[in-house]
Amino acid sequence: MSSSVTNEALRMLSDFANGACINFYVTPEGEHVREKTCKRLSKQFDKRTFKRLQDSGLITFSSVYHCGIQWLQYRISTKGWEVFNART
């Protein structure tokens, strides 16, 4: 699994490992809109890399409701930590 992680995915995973988290809010139509990033990313946000990490289970999200709006917060997963630690 870890051998299929690209350098770009490792870079973004490293950002997550260093405390970055990405918050999306869910519109009434069900669209996910990126609202803010906590901590600075080392490069511009890349949707394809983010989706790859998500599909691989290397990042995970929690869902909360605040003022009637659903928010999704993405962070590194346990599996993501294992891959990150094995590659660094």
PyMOL Python script that loads the backbone (N, CA, C, O; Angstrom):
from pymol import cmd

cmd.read_pdbstr("""\
ATOM      1  N   MET A   1       0.823  -1.195   0.000  1.00  0.00           N
ATOM      2  CA  MET A   1       0.000   0.000   0.000  1.00  0.00           C
ATOM      3  C   MET A   1       0.860   1.249   0.000  1.00  0.00           C
ATOM      4  O   MET A   1       0.659   2.149  -0.815  1.00  0.00           O
ATOM      5  N   SER A   2       1.824   1.304   0.919  1.00  0.00           N
ATOM      6  CA  SER A   2       2.604   2.526   1.040  1.00  0.00           C
ATOM      7  C   SER A   2       3.459   2.797  -0.188  1.00  0.00           C
ATOM      8  O   SER A   2       3.817   3.946  -0.446  1.00  0.00           O
ATOM      9  N   SER A   3       3.794   1.753  -0.955  1.00  0.00           N
ATOM     10  CA  SER A   3       4.611   1.969  -2.145  1.00  0.00           C
ATOM     11  C   SER A   3       3.837   2.710  -3.232  1.00  0.00           C
ATOM     12  O   SER A   3       4.441   3.304  -4.124  1.00  0.00           O
ATOM     13  N   SER A   4       2.499   2.681  -3.166  1.00  0.00           N
ATOM     14  CA  SER A   4       1.689   3.360  -4.175  1.00  0.00           C
ATOM     15  C   SER A   4       1.436   4.829  -3.839  1.00  0.00           C
ATOM     16  O   SER A   4       0.784   5.535  -4.608  1.00  0.00           O
ATOM     17  N   VAL A   5       1.938   5.289  -2.710  1.00  0.00           N
ATOM     18  CA  VAL A   5       1.738   6.683  -2.309  1.00  0.00           C
ATOM     19  C   VAL A   5       2.744   7.553  -3.051  1.00  0.00           C
ATOM     20  O   VAL A   5       3.954   7.370  -2.917  1.00  0.00           O
ATOM     21  N   THR A   6       2.238   8.494  -3.829  1.00  0.00           N
ATOM     22  CA  THR A   6       3.111   9.373  -4.611  1.00  0.00           C
ATOM     23  C   THR A   6       3.805  10.385  -3.709  1.00  0.00           C
ATOM     24  O   THR A   6       3.416  10.572  -2.557  1.00  0.00           O
ATOM     25  N   ASN A   7       4.833  11.035  -4.242  1.00  0.00           N
ATOM     26  CA  ASN A   7       5.527  12.076  -3.483  1.00  0.00           C
ATOM     27  C   ASN A   7       4.580  13.208  -3.117  1.00  0.00           C
ATOM     28  O   ASN A   7       4.658  13.751  -2.015  1.00  0.00           O
ATOM     29  N   GLU A   8       3.683  13.571  -4.034  1.00  0.00           N
ATOM     30  CA  GLU A   8       2.725  14.645  -3.759  1.00  0.00           C
ATOM     31  C   GLU A   8       1.773  14.243  -2.628  1.00  0.00           C
ATOM     32  O   GLU A   8       1.443  15.056  -1.764  1.00  0.00           O
ATOM     33  N   ALA A   9       1.337  12.979  -2.644  1.00  0.00           N
ATOM     34  CA  ALA A   9       0.458  12.491  -1.577  1.00  0.00           C
ATOM     35  C   ALA A   9       1.206  12.461  -0.243  1.00  0.00           C
ATOM     36  O   ALA A   9       0.637  12.794   0.796  1.00  0.00           O
ATOM     37  N   LEU A  10       2.485  12.060  -0.273  1.00  0.00           N
ATOM     38  CA  LEU A  10       3.285  12.069   0.956  1.00  0.00           C
ATOM     39  C   LEU A  10       3.466  13.482   1.487  1.00  0.00           C
ATOM     40  O   LEU A  10       3.443  13.703   2.698  1.00  0.00           O
ATOM     41  N   ARG A  11       3.646  14.441   0.578  1.00  0.00           N
ATOM     42  CA  ARG A  11       3.787  15.834   0.990  1.00  0.00           C
ATOM     43  C   ARG A  11       2.522  16.309   1.707  1.00  0.00           C
ATOM     44  O   ARG A  11       2.601  16.939   2.762  1.00  0.00           O
ATOM     45  N   MET A  12       1.354  16.005   1.128  1.00  0.00           N
ATOM     46  CA  MET A  12       0.106  16.425   1.755  1.00  0.00           C
ATOM     47  C   MET A  12      -0.121  15.653   3.056  1.00  0.00           C
ATOM     48  O   MET A  12      -0.599  16.221   4.038  1.00  0.00           O
ATOM     49  N   LEU A  13       0.220  14.360   3.065  1.00  0.00           N
ATOM     50  CA  LEU A  13       0.093  13.564   4.277  1.00  0.00           C
ATOM     51  C   LEU A  13       0.990  14.127   5.374  1.00  0.00           C
ATOM     52  O   LEU A  13       0.609  14.145   6.544  1.00  0.00           O
ATOM     53  N   SER A  14       2.169  14.581   4.999  1.00  0.00           N
ATOM     54  CA  SER A  14       3.078  15.216   5.949  1.00  0.00           C
ATOM     55  C   SER A  14       2.451  16.471   6.546  1.00  0.00           C
ATOM     56  O   SER A  14       2.597  16.732   7.740  1.00  0.00           O
ATOM     57  N   ASP A  15       1.754  17.249   5.718  1.00  0.00           N
ATOM     58  CA  ASP A  15       1.053  18.432   6.230  1.00  0.00           C
ATOM     59  C   ASP A  15       0.024  18.029   7.283  1.00  0.00           C
ATOM     60  O   ASP A  15      -0.083  18.661   8.334  1.00  0.00           O
ATOM     61  N   PHE A  16      -0.736  16.967   6.988  1.00  0.00           N
ATOM     62  CA  PHE A  16      -1.727  16.480   7.953  1.00  0.00           C
ATOM     63  C   PHE A  16      -1.030  15.996   9.224  1.00  0.00           C
ATOM     64  O   PHE A  16      -1.508  16.259  10.328  1.00  0.00           O
ATOM     65  N   ALA A  17       0.091  15.294   9.080  1.00  0.00           N
ATOM     66  CA  ALA A  17       0.831  14.789  10.237  1.00  0.00           C
ATOM     67  C   ALA A  17       1.367  15.931  11.094  1.00  0.00           C
ATOM     68  O   ALA A  17       1.542  15.773  12.302  1.00  0.00           O
ATOM     69  N   ASN A  18       1.625  17.068  10.479  1.00  0.00           N
ATOM     70  CA  ASN A  18       2.130  18.228  11.209  1.00  0.00           C
ATOM     71  C   ASN A  18       1.013  19.135  11.711  1.00  0.00           C
ATOM     72  O   ASN A  18       1.251  20.295  12.050  1.00  0.00           O
ATOM     73  N   GLY A  19      -0.205  18.603  11.755  1.00  0.00           N
ATOM     74  CA  GLY A  19      -1.304  19.321  12.399  1.00  0.00           C
ATOM     75  C   GLY A  19      -2.270  20.033  11.491  1.00  0.00           C
ATOM     76  O   GLY A  19      -3.222  20.646  11.975  1.00  0.00           O
ATOM     77  N   ALA A  20      -2.063  19.974  10.183  1.00  0.00           N
ATOM     78  CA  ALA A  20      -3.015  20.621   9.280  1.00  0.00           C
ATOM     79  C   ALA A  20      -4.321  19.833   9.281  1.00  0.00           C
ATOM     80  O   ALA A  20      -4.316  18.606   9.379  1.00  0.00           O
ATOM     81  N   CYS A  21      -5.421  20.541   9.174  1.00  0.00           N
ATOM     82  CA  CYS A  21      -6.708  19.890   8.960  1.00  0.00           C
ATOM     83  C   CYS A  21      -7.490  20.770   7.998  1.00  0.00           C
ATOM     84  O   CYS A  21      -7.313  21.988   7.969  1.00  0.00           O
ATOM     85  N   ILE A  22      -8.341  20.152   7.226  1.00  0.00           N
ATOM     86  CA  ILE A  22      -9.098  20.875   6.210  1.00  0.00           C
ATOM     87  C   ILE A  22     -10.572  20.738   6.535  1.00  0.00           C
ATOM     88  O   ILE A  22     -11.075  19.631   6.727  1.00  0.00           O
ATOM     89  N   ASN A  23     -11.258  21.860   6.596  1.00  0.00           N
ATOM     90  CA  ASN A  23     -12.671  21.888   6.941  1.00  0.00           C
ATOM     91  C   ASN A  23     -13.513  22.206   5.720  1.00  0.00           C
ATOM     92  O   ASN A  23     -13.211  23.132   4.967  1.00  0.00           O
ATOM     93  N   PHE A  24     -14.568  21.434   5.532  1.00  0.00           N
ATOM     94  CA  PHE A  24     -15.538  21.681   4.470  1.00  0.00           C
ATOM     95  C   PHE A  24     -16.892  21.907   5.122  1.00  0.00           C
ATOM     96  O   PHE A  24     -17.196  21.299   6.148  1.00  0.00           O
ATOM     97  N   TYR A  25     -17.696  22.765   4.541  1.00  0.00           N
ATOM     98  CA  TYR A  25     -19.081  22.771   4.981  1.00  0.00           C
ATOM     99  C   TYR A  25     -19.923  22.183   3.871  1.00  0.00           C
ATOM    100  O   TYR A  25     -19.590  22.289   2.690  1.00  0.00           O
ATOM    101  N   VAL A  26     -21.025  21.558   4.270  1.00  0.00           N
ATOM    102  CA  VAL A  26     -21.901  20.867   3.336  1.00  0.00           C
ATOM    103  C   VAL A  26     -23.098  21.765   3.069  1.00  0.00           C
ATOM    104  O   VAL A  26     -23.838  22.115   3.988  1.00  0.00           O
ATOM    105  N   THR A  27     -23.287  22.135   1.805  1.00  0.00           N
ATOM    106  CA  THR A  27     -24.407  23.006   1.436  1.00  0.00           C
ATOM    107  C   THR A  27     -25.713  22.216   1.516  1.00  0.00           C
ATOM    108  O   THR A  27     -25.685  20.986   1.546  1.00  0.00           O
ATOM    109  N   PRO A  28     -26.856  22.906   1.552  1.00  0.00           N
ATOM    110  CA  PRO A  28     -28.146  22.195   1.559  1.00  0.00           C
ATOM    111  C   PRO A  28     -28.308  21.261   0.357  1.00  0.00           C
ATOM    112  O   PRO A  28     -29.055  20.284   0.425  1.00  0.00           O
ATOM    113  N   GLU A  29     -27.610  21.559  -0.743  1.00  0.00           N
ATOM    114  CA  GLU A  29     -27.661  20.700  -1.938  1.00  0.00           C
ATOM    115  C   GLU A  29     -26.727  19.499  -1.823  1.00  0.00           C
ATOM    116  O   GLU A  29     -26.700  18.650  -2.714  1.00  0.00           O
ATOM    117  N   GLY A  30     -25.967  19.418  -0.738  1.00  0.00           N
ATOM    118  CA  GLY A  30     -25.068  18.290  -0.526  1.00  0.00           C
ATOM    119  C   GLY A  30     -23.668  18.490  -1.067  1.00  0.00           C
ATOM    120  O   GLY A  30     -22.861  17.561  -1.035  1.00  0.00           O
ATOM    121  N   GLU A  31     -23.353  19.691  -1.569  1.00  0.00           N
ATOM    122  CA  GLU A  31     -22.004  19.953  -2.078  1.00  0.00           C
ATOM    123  C   GLU A  31     -21.058  20.249  -0.921  1.00  0.00           C
ATOM    124  O   GLU A  31     -21.441  20.862   0.076  1.00  0.00           O
ATOM    125  N   HIS A  32     -19.816  19.799  -1.075  1.00  0.00           N
ATOM    126  CA  HIS A  32     -18.792  20.082  -0.071  1.00  0.00           C
ATOM    127  C   HIS A  32     -17.992  21.284  -0.550  1.00  0.00           C
ATOM    128  O   HIS A  32     -17.397  21.254  -1.627  1.00  0.00           O
ATOM    129  N   VAL A  33     -17.981  22.325   0.242  1.00  0.00           N
ATOM    130  CA  VAL A  33     -17.275  23.550  -0.111  1.00  0.00           C
ATOM    131  C   VAL A  33     -16.134  23.722   0.884  1.00  0.00           C
ATOM    132  O   VAL A  33     -16.350  23.763   2.095  1.00  0.00           O
ATOM    133  N   ARG A  34     -14.914  23.823   0.355  1.00  0.00           N
ATOM    134  CA  ARG A  34     -13.758  23.989   1.259  1.00  0.00           C
ATOM    135  C   ARG A  34     -13.816  25.383   1.842  1.00  0.00           C
ATOM    136  O   ARG A  34     -13.784  26.377   1.116  1.00  0.00           O
ATOM    137  N   GLU A  35     -13.899  25.445   3.125  1.00  0.00           N
ATOM    138  CA  GLU A  35     -14.036  26.721   3.816  1.00  0.00           C
ATOM    139  C   GLU A  35     -12.697  27.218   4.334  1.00  0.00           C
ATOM    140  O   GLU A  35     -12.331  28.370   4.105  1.00  0.00           O
ATOM    141  N   LYS A  36     -11.970  26.362   5.026  1.00  0.00           N
ATOM    142  CA  LYS A  36     -10.709  26.839   5.599  1.00  0.00           C
ATOM    143  C   LYS A  36      -9.764  25.687   5.873  1.00  0.00           C
ATOM    144  O   LYS A  36     -10.175  24.535   6.014  1.00  0.00           O
ATOM    145  N   THR A  37      -8.515  26.022   5.942  1.00  0.00           N
ATOM    146  CA  THR A  37      -7.468  25.072   6.290  1.00  0.00           C
ATOM    147  C   THR A  37      -6.837  25.546   7.585  1.00  0.00           C
ATOM    148  O   THR A  37      -6.406  26.694   7.690  1.00  0.00           O
ATOM    149  N   CYS A  38      -6.781  24.663   8.571  1.00  0.00           N
ATOM    150  CA  CYS A  38      -6.121  24.991   9.824  1.00  0.00           C
ATOM    151  C   CYS A  38      -4.650  24.621   9.668  1.00  0.00           C
ATOM    152  O   CYS A  38      -4.332  23.497   9.280  1.00  0.00           O
ATOM    153  N   LYS A  39      -3.792  25.513   9.954  1.00  0.00           N
ATOM    154  CA  LYS A  39      -2.345  25.417   9.718  1.00  0.00           C
ATOM    155  C   LYS A  39      -2.077  25.574   8.229  1.00  0.00           C
ATOM    156  O   LYS A  39      -2.964  25.363   7.402  1.00  0.00           O
ATOM    157  N   ARG A  40      -0.900  25.931   7.912  1.00  0.00           N
ATOM    158  CA  ARG A  40      -0.545  26.210   6.521  1.00  0.00           C
ATOM    159  C   ARG A  40      -0.136  24.935   5.786  1.00  0.00           C
ATOM    160  O   ARG A  40       0.609  24.112   6.318  1.00  0.00           O
ATOM    161  N   LEU A  41      -0.632  24.781   4.559  1.00  0.00           N
ATOM    162  CA  LEU A  41      -0.194  23.669   3.722  1.00  0.00           C
ATOM    163  C   LEU A  41       1.111  24.066   3.040  1.00  0.00           C
ATOM    164  O   LEU A  41       1.325  25.242   2.747  1.00  0.00           O
ATOM    165  N   SER A  42       1.989  23.086   2.785  1.00  0.00           N
ATOM    166  CA  SER A  42       3.283  23.406   2.180  1.00  0.00           C
ATOM    167  C   SER A  42       3.158  23.807   0.718  1.00  0.00           C
ATOM    168  O   SER A  42       4.043  24.471   0.179  1.00  0.00           O
ATOM    169  N   LYS A  43       2.066  23.409   0.072  1.00  0.00           N
ATOM    170  CA  LYS A  43       1.784  23.807  -1.307  1.00  0.00           C
ATOM    171  C   LYS A  43       0.302  24.111  -1.415  1.00  0.00           C
ATOM    172  O   LYS A  43      -0.459  23.925  -0.465  1.00  0.00           O
ATOM    173  N   GLN A  44      -0.092  24.581  -2.586  1.00  0.00           N
ATOM    174  CA  GLN A  44      -1.502  24.858  -2.814  1.00  0.00           C
ATOM    175  C   GLN A  44      -2.318  23.571  -2.689  1.00  0.00           C
ATOM    176  O   GLN A  44      -1.844  22.491  -3.041  1.00  0.00           O
ATOM    177  N   PHE A  45      -3.533  23.695  -2.192  1.00  0.00           N
ATOM    178  CA  PHE A  45      -4.427  22.542  -2.029  1.00  0.00           C
ATOM    179  C   PHE A  45      -4.678  21.880  -3.378  1.00  0.00           C
ATOM    180  O   PHE A  45      -5.027  22.553  -4.348  1.00  0.00           O
ATOM    181  N   ASP A  46      -4.501  20.570  -3.439  1.00  0.00           N
ATOM    182  CA  ASP A  46      -4.690  19.818  -4.679  1.00  0.00           C
ATOM    183  C   ASP A  46      -5.806  18.796  -4.480  1.00  0.00           C
ATOM    184  O   ASP A  46      -5.661  17.855  -3.699  1.00  0.00           O
ATOM    185  N   LYS A  47      -6.920  18.983  -5.189  1.00  0.00           N
ATOM    186  CA  LYS A  47      -8.095  18.125  -5.008  1.00  0.00           C
ATOM    187  C   LYS A  47      -7.818  16.664  -5.353  1.00  0.00           C
ATOM    188  O   LYS A  47      -8.291  15.765  -4.658  1.00  0.00           O
ATOM    189  N   ARG A  48      -7.054  16.421  -6.420  1.00  0.00           N
ATOM    190  CA  ARG A  48      -6.797  15.029  -6.821  1.00  0.00           C
ATOM    191  C   ARG A  48      -5.987  14.288  -5.763  1.00  0.00           C
ATOM    192  O   ARG A  48      -6.288  13.141  -5.433  1.00  0.00           O
ATOM    193  N   THR A  49      -4.964  14.945  -5.234  1.00  0.00           N
ATOM    194  CA  THR A  49      -4.147  14.321  -4.191  1.00  0.00           C
ATOM    195  C   THR A  49      -4.982  14.092  -2.940  1.00  0.00           C
ATOM    196  O   THR A  49      -4.892  13.037  -2.312  1.00  0.00           O
ATOM    197  N   PHE A  50      -5.789  15.073  -2.581  1.00  0.00           N
ATOM    198  CA  PHE A  50      -6.666  14.958  -1.420  1.00  0.00           C
ATOM    199  C   PHE A  50      -7.608  13.764  -1.583  1.00  0.00           C
ATOM    200  O   PHE A  50      -7.782  12.973  -0.656  1.00  0.00           O
ATOM    201  N   LYS A  51      -8.211  13.638  -2.761  1.00  0.00           N
ATOM    202  CA  LYS A  51      -9.145  12.536  -3.047  1.00  0.00           C
ATOM    203  C   LYS A  51      -8.415  11.191  -2.976  1.00  0.00           C
ATOM    204  O   LYS A  51      -8.958  10.212  -2.465  1.00  0.00           O
ATOM    205  N   ARG A  52      -7.186  11.151  -3.490  1.00  0.00           N
ATOM    206  CA  ARG A  52      -6.387   9.923  -3.440  1.00  0.00           C
ATOM    207  C   ARG A  52      -6.124   9.501  -1.988  1.00  0.00           C
ATOM    208  O   ARG A  52      -6.238   8.322  -1.651  1.00  0.00           O
ATOM    209  N   LEU A  53      -5.774  10.459  -1.141  1.00  0.00           N
ATOM    210  CA  LEU A  53      -5.542  10.157   0.271  1.00  0.00           C
ATOM    211  C   LEU A  53      -6.822   9.672   0.938  1.00  0.00           C
ATOM    212  O   LEU A  53      -6.806   8.740   1.742  1.00  0.00           O
ATOM    213  N   GLN A  54      -7.919  10.312   0.592  1.00  0.00           N
ATOM    214  CA  GLN A  54      -9.215   9.939   1.155  1.00  0.00           C
ATOM    215  C   GLN A  54      -9.599   8.517   0.720  1.00  0.00           C
ATOM    216  O   GLN A  54     -10.008   7.705   1.549  1.00  0.00           O
ATOM    217  N   ASP A  55      -9.469   8.220  -0.566  1.00  0.00           N
ATOM    218  CA  ASP A  55      -9.816   6.895  -1.095  1.00  0.00           C
ATOM    219  C   ASP A  55      -8.920   5.797  -0.517  1.00  0.00           C
ATOM    220  O   ASP A  55      -9.352   4.653  -0.374  1.00  0.00           O
ATOM    221  N   SER A  56      -7.684   6.141  -0.189  1.00  0.00           N
ATOM    222  CA  SER A  56      -6.735   5.175   0.383  1.00  0.00           C
ATOM    223  C   SER A  56      -6.942   4.970   1.879  1.00  0.00           C
ATOM    224  O   SER A  56      -6.339   4.076   2.473  1.00  0.00           O
ATOM    225  N   GLY A  57      -7.784   5.786   2.485  1.00  0.00           N
ATOM    226  CA  GLY A  57      -8.017   5.683   3.923  1.00  0.00           C
ATOM    227  C   GLY A  57      -6.917   6.305   4.756  1.00  0.00           C
ATOM    228  O   GLY A  57      -6.823   6.044   5.955  1.00  0.00           O
ATOM    229  N   LEU A  58      -6.073   7.135   4.127  1.00  0.00           N
ATOM    230  CA  LEU A  58      -4.958   7.751   4.853  1.00  0.00           C
ATOM    231  C   LEU A  58      -5.380   9.011   5.596  1.00  0.00           C
ATOM    232  O   LEU A  58      -4.692   9.455   6.516  1.00  0.00           O
ATOM    233  N   ILE A  59      -6.501   9.582   5.201  1.00  0.00           N
ATOM    234  CA  ILE A  59      -7.098  10.671   5.964  1.00  0.00           C
ATOM    235  C   ILE A  59      -8.543  10.290   6.240  1.00  0.00           C
ATOM    236  O   ILE A  59      -9.153   9.531   5.488  1.00  0.00           O
ATOM    237  N   THR A  60      -9.065  10.811   7.296  1.00  0.00           N
ATOM    238  CA  THR A  60     -10.424  10.498   7.702  1.00  0.00           C
ATOM    239  C   THR A  60     -11.122  11.788   8.097  1.00  0.00           C
ATOM    240  O   THR A  60     -10.476  12.814   8.310  1.00  0.00           O
ATOM    241  N   PHE A  61     -12.433  11.734   8.193  1.00  0.00           N
ATOM    242  CA  PHE A  61     -13.161  12.940   8.558  1.00  0.00           C
ATOM    243  C   PHE A  61     -14.094  12.686   9.722  1.00  0.00           C
ATOM    244  O   PHE A  61     -14.524  11.560   9.973  1.00  0.00           O
ATOM    245  N   SER A  62     -14.392  13.760  10.421  1.00  0.00           N
ATOM    246  CA  SER A  62     -15.448  13.735  11.423  1.00  0.00           C
ATOM    247  C   SER A  62     -16.480  14.760  10.987  1.00  0.00           C
ATOM    248  O   SER A  62     -16.154  15.757  10.343  1.00  0.00           O
ATOM    249  N   SER A  63     -17.715  14.503  11.344  1.00  0.00           N
ATOM    250  CA  SER A  63     -18.816  15.365  10.933  1.00  0.00           C
ATOM    251  C   SER A  63     -19.436  15.997  12.167  1.00  0.00           C
ATOM    252  O   SER A  63     -19.754  15.305  13.135  1.00  0.00           O
ATOM    253  N   VAL A  64     -19.604  17.302  12.131  1.00  0.00           N
ATOM    254  CA  VAL A  64     -20.259  18.009  13.234  1.00  0.00           C
ATOM    255  C   VAL A  64     -21.271  18.988  12.659  1.00  0.00           C
ATOM    256  O   VAL A  64     -21.150  19.434  11.518  1.00  0.00           O
ATOM    257  N   TYR A  65     -22.252  19.308  13.456  1.00  0.00           N
ATOM    258  CA  TYR A  65     -23.227  20.330  13.077  1.00  0.00           C
ATOM    259  C   TYR A  65     -22.999  21.544  13.953  1.00  0.00           C
ATOM    260  O   TYR A  65     -22.900  21.429  15.175  1.00  0.00           O
ATOM    261  N   HIS A  66     -22.916  22.704  13.330  1.00  0.00           N
ATOM    262  CA  HIS A  66     -22.745  23.958  14.056  1.00  0.00           C
ATOM    263  C   HIS A  66     -23.685  24.979  13.438  1.00  0.00           C
ATOM    264  O   HIS A  66     -23.599  25.269  12.245  1.00  0.00           O
ATOM    265  N   CYS A  67     -24.572  25.518  14.240  1.00  0.00           N
ATOM    266  CA  CYS A  67     -25.571  26.493  13.770  1.00  0.00           C
ATOM    267  C   CYS A  67     -26.385  25.933  12.596  1.00  0.00           C
ATOM    268  O   CYS A  67     -26.711  26.660  11.658  1.00  0.00           O
ATOM    269  N   GLY A  68     -26.705  24.650  12.657  1.00  0.00           N
ATOM    270  CA  GLY A  68     -27.522  24.034  11.621  1.00  0.00           C
ATOM    271  C   GLY A  68     -26.791  23.698  10.334  1.00  0.00           C
ATOM    272  O   GLY A  68     -27.416  23.272   9.363  1.00  0.00           O
ATOM    273  N   ILE A  69     -25.480  23.883  10.311  1.00  0.00           N
ATOM    274  CA  ILE A  69     -24.680  23.589   9.118  1.00  0.00           C
ATOM    275  C   ILE A  69     -23.782  22.395   9.422  1.00  0.00           C
ATOM    276  O   ILE A  69     -23.145  22.336  10.474  1.00  0.00           O
ATOM    277  N   GLN A  70     -23.741  21.450   8.494  1.00  0.00           N
ATOM    278  CA  GLN A  70     -22.861  20.295   8.659  1.00  0.00           C
ATOM    279  C   GLN A  70     -21.449  20.662   8.217  1.00  0.00           C
ATOM    280  O   GLN A  70     -21.249  21.216   7.137  1.00  0.00           O
ATOM    281  N   TRP A  71     -20.481  20.347   9.061  1.00  0.00           N
ATOM    282  CA  TRP A  71     -19.066  20.565   8.761  1.00  0.00           C
ATOM    283  C   TRP A  71     -18.348  19.226   8.756  1.00  0.00           C
ATOM    284  O   TRP A  71     -18.613  18.368   9.598  1.00  0.00           O
ATOM    285  N   LEU A  72     -17.443  19.051   7.811  1.00  0.00           N
ATOM    286  CA  LEU A  72     -16.587  17.871   7.759  1.00  0.00           C
ATOM    287  C   LEU A  72     -15.158  18.324   7.998  1.00  0.00           C
ATOM    288  O   LEU A  72     -14.671  19.231   7.323  1.00  0.00           O
ATOM    289  N   GLN A  73     -14.486  17.703   8.947  1.00  0.00           N
ATOM    290  CA  GLN A  73     -13.099  18.056   9.228  1.00  0.00           C
ATOM    291  C   GLN A  73     -12.218  16.849   8.934  1.00  0.00           C
ATOM    292  O   GLN A  73     -12.372  15.789   9.540  1.00  0.00           O
ATOM    293  N   TYR A  74     -11.294  17.027   7.995  1.00  0.00           N
ATOM    294  CA  TYR A  74     -10.398  15.949   7.566  1.00  0.00           C
ATOM    295  C   TYR A  74      -9.065  16.052   8.289  1.00  0.00           C
ATOM    296  O   TYR A  74      -8.470  17.125   8.385  1.00  0.00           O
ATOM    297  N   ARG A  75      -8.606  14.901   8.799  1.00  0.00           N
ATOM    298  CA  ARG A  75      -7.332  14.791   9.502  1.00  0.00           C
ATOM    299  C   ARG A  75      -6.661  13.484   9.097  1.00  0.00           C
ATOM    300  O   ARG A  75      -7.265  12.643   8.432  1.00  0.00           O
ATOM    301  N   ILE A  76      -5.412  13.326   9.503  1.00  0.00           N
ATOM    302  CA  ILE A  76      -4.686  12.085   9.215  1.00  0.00           C
ATOM    303  C   ILE A  76      -5.320  10.935  10.008  1.00  0.00           C
ATOM    304  O   ILE A  76      -5.726  11.117  11.156  1.00  0.00           O
ATOM    305  N   SER A  77      -5.401   9.757   9.388  1.00  0.00           N
ATOM    306  CA  SER A  77      -5.980   8.581  10.049  1.00  0.00           C
ATOM    307  C   SER A  77      -4.870   7.749  10.694  1.00  0.00           C
ATOM    308  O   SER A  77      -3.685   8.022  10.502  1.00  0.00           O
ATOM    309  N   THR A  78      -5.266   6.742  11.452  1.00  0.00           N
ATOM    310  CA  THR A  78      -4.291   5.822  12.045  1.00  0.00           C
ATOM    311  C   THR A  78      -3.469   5.155  10.947  1.00  0.00           C
ATOM    312  O   THR A  78      -2.249   5.035  11.057  1.00  0.00           O
ATOM    313  N   LYS A  79      -4.144   4.726   9.897  1.00  0.00           N
ATOM    314  CA  LYS A  79      -3.456   4.122   8.749  1.00  0.00           C
ATOM    315  C   LYS A  79      -2.499   5.137   8.113  1.00  0.00           C
ATOM    316  O   LYS A  79      -1.397   4.781   7.695  1.00  0.00           O
ATOM    317  N   GLY A  80      -2.923   6.388   8.043  1.00  0.00           N
ATOM    318  CA  GLY A  80      -2.079   7.451   7.506  1.00  0.00           C
ATOM    319  C   GLY A  80      -0.814   7.640   8.331  1.00  0.00           C
ATOM    320  O   GLY A  80       0.269   7.847   7.783  1.00  0.00           O
ATOM    321  N   TRP A  81      -0.957   7.568   9.661  1.00  0.00           N
ATOM    322  CA  TRP A  81       0.213   7.680  10.535  1.00  0.00           C
ATOM    323  C   TRP A  81       1.183   6.534  10.275  1.00  0.00           C
ATOM    324  O   TRP A  81       2.396   6.740  10.239  1.00  0.00           O
ATOM    325  N   GLU A  82       0.651   5.330  10.095  1.00  0.00           N
ATOM    326  CA  GLU A  82       1.514   4.169   9.840  1.00  0.00           C
ATOM    327  C   GLU A  82       2.317   4.363   8.557  1.00  0.00           C
ATOM    328  O   GLU A  82       3.522   4.112   8.529  1.00  0.00           O
ATOM    329  N   VAL A  83       1.644   4.811   7.491  1.00  0.00           N
ATOM    330  CA  VAL A  83       2.328   5.039   6.211  1.00  0.00           C
ATOM    331  C   VAL A  83       3.337   6.171   6.351  1.00  0.00           C
ATOM    332  O   VAL A  83       4.466   6.063   5.873  1.00  0.00           O
ATOM    333  N   PHE A  84       2.933   7.257   7.006  1.00  0.00           N
ATOM    334  CA  PHE A  84       3.812   8.411   7.181  1.00  0.00           C
ATOM    335  C   PHE A  84       5.072   8.015   7.956  1.00  0.00           C
ATOM    336  O   PHE A  84       6.185   8.356   7.553  1.00  0.00           O
ATOM    337  N   ASN A  85       4.895   7.303   9.057  1.00  0.00           N
ATOM    338  CA  ASN A  85       6.043   6.897   9.882  1.00  0.00           C
ATOM    339  C   ASN A  85       6.947   5.906   9.155  1.00  0.00           C
ATOM    340  O   ASN A  85       8.161   5.916   9.354  1.00  0.00           O
ATOM    341  N   ALA A  86       6.368   5.056   8.317  1.00  0.00           N
ATOM    342  CA  ALA A  86       7.169   4.086   7.564  1.00  0.00           C
ATOM    343  C   ALA A  86       7.987   4.761   6.470  1.00  0.00           C
ATOM    344  O   ALA A  86       9.048   4.264   6.091  1.00  0.00           O
ATOM    345  N   ARG A  87       7.502   5.890   5.961  1.00  0.00           N
ATOM    346  CA  ARG A  87       8.166   6.556   4.833  1.00  0.00           C
ATOM    347  C   ARG A  87       9.098   7.687   5.260  1.00  0.00           C
ATOM    348  O   ARG A  87       9.824   8.233   4.429  1.00  0.00           O
ATOM    349  N   THR A  88       9.087   8.044   6.546  1.00  0.00           N
ATOM    350  CA  THR A  88       9.954   9.153   6.984  1.00  0.00           C
ATOM    351  C   THR A  88      11.088   8.648   7.845  1.00  0.00           C
ATOM    352  O   THR A  88      11.914   9.437   8.302  1.00  0.00           O
TER     353      THR A  88
END
""", "prot")
cmd.dss("prot")
cmd.show_as("cartoon", "prot")
cmd.util.cbc("prot")
cmd.orient("prot")
